[in-house]
Each structure stands twice: as C-alpha cells, then as structure tokens.
C-alpha cells in the first residue's frame, strides 16, 4: 500500500505560536524504528508549558505531542516485537533498554531516548509518528480498552502514579493531600487508591474539578480560592498535617501549600512542571524529618497499570472530558487551554 507523502500535524513555531499544517510523513531512520499511524492522541499540560516558552529545548518547527494510540505501519529490520497492523500504545518515554540508565529502570534518562517525542524529535499530534527503539517504547494494546481510555496510559496515569504516589511512598492508612485537581492530580488520586490510604484530601481552586475529584475517590475537598488552603488542611488533620503531599500544579504557591501541610516524617512528591524557582522552607523543614522527591516518569509501571485497567481496578476513561476529530486539533487546544471555562480534563483527538 502506498502511504501518503504528507500528513497534518500540530507544529510549534515559537512561544505562543502553533499551527495545524501539512508536514512530510516520517520515514524509518534506524533498524530499531517503527512508523505508527496515530489513531488517537491527546494534549498534555507539558505541551502548554512548551507553548509558553518554558522548554527551550523544543525548537521551532517541532511537531508536538508525546501520547498516543496507533497502528504499526512500518518496522525497521531489527524490530521483532511488533508487526505492521498491530494496535499499540505509544509510551511518552522512549527507551533503548540497553544503556546504564535503562538497566536501572530509569528509562526517562535513557542515553538514546527518554522524553524525546514532541521535545527533541517530532511527536504524536500528527497523522504518523516515528518511534525509535520500538520494541521497548511501544506496548501491545489489549482489546478490552478503547482508544480514549488507552491513551491515558501513555503519560498521565504512569506519571501520577510513579512520580506522585510511588515517590511519595503512599501506604495503607496514610493521609494524603493532592494539591491540584487537573489530569495529573486526578491520575494520582485514582492510582493512590491502589494502596488504601485512609484520607485523600484534594486541594484546588476550581469547583468543577473538586466535584470531579469527589466522584473519583477524594474523601475531603479544599477550595483554596480564599488563600486558606493550608489552614483548612491542618484543620482536617487536627493540626497534625499529612503523611504525603503531592504537588500537581507546578507553581510556587502550590509547592508552598505542600511544604506547609507536611506532618513530621512526611513526604512531598513534586509532580508539577515548574517554570519558576520555588523557595525551600528549610528553616521550618529541617527538624521535621521530611522527604522531598522530584522526577520524570519512567513508565516502568505501564504494564501493571494496563493490567489494573483491564481488571477494572482503574477507570482511565473517566479522565477524558472531551473527544474531537483529529482535524479539530486547534479547537482541542483552545478547550484545554481554557479548562476553567470549558471544564476540560483530558481532550482526546481521534483520527477517522
């Protein structure tokens, strides 16, 4: 079959500038590559950070996107795990599986990969995408999950789980505060329940997102619009504070809330993408035996999250608020960028 020479894609043209335009279809470059026809993709908060100019490594002309579900169209000579026609989940992290970092399970720091899609190479918000190290960077898509549910496992579910829940050491009986009820915060909320914490307190400035958090398992809600989020969390914990605070916004103010609500021995897991420095309050933290973690998602938990979703323990479909045809990508960005008005969580774009 003759594949098209061009495709439509969302292209970054510098801070504040993007276009939905024709681009050449990608071609195999190495024997370990695969070309995947994208059938569903989505927009990430990180894409918005790129458009703000917060990620200078992204050059003008880059196709955005690092999440997707698709069908393998071509494979390089060294690809053995997938064949043309296979339906696949595209991981947001590319991994060679052979370098020192990969052998430690730190796929985000792969010497020839990591977060490169929509960052250092062209990404998934396009008709086709080239996937390096395809055997280690694609997952066979199980038939029990539709495309919209499956694309949630490209990034937000593993990110919320690994960088928030796992790094935060959530365990049975813990009191957990999640600051930020956007898609990543909600992903942390639903995956934290795999560990049976006693309390899941969600803090946000948006009534709609707090209401959604309640439906997804939050036990307490804190509306922080009055600037009293710390006070309210401390009241809810009888002045003790929380065992785990998950920062899922990426602002100095939200990081401050997490610092201020930690109990002695507490863990602060930063998930948010920060474009500005934050002030570390060591003058109050140094005696409290706290742990602060940061990190990029490694996606080593993707197989477990796939199994949990298929078993009904997780419901990734609930994180999708809008679905649009692929040709309405710019409209999708507008919906996602104005989430307070549109009540958007994840916006899925479907081909065909």
Buried (B, 14 or more C-beta within 10 A) or exposed (E): EEEEEEBBBBBBEEEEEBEBEEBEBBEBEBEBBBBBBBBBBBBBBBBBBBBEEBBEEBEEEBBBBBBBBBBBBBBBEEBEBBEEEBBBBBBBBBBBBEBEBBEEEBBBBBEBBBBBBBBBBBBBBBBBBBBBBBBBBBBEBEEEBBBBBBBBBBBBBBBBBBBBBBBBBBEEEBBBBBBBBBBBBBBBBBBBBBBEBEBBBBBBBBEBBBBBBBEBBBBBBBBBEEEEBBEBBBEBBEEEBBBBBBBBBBBEEBBBBBBBBBBEEBBBBBBBBBEEEBEEEEEEBEEEEBBBBEBBBBBBBBEEBBEBBBEEEBEBBBBBBBBBEBEBBEBBBBBBBEBEEBBBBBBBBBBE
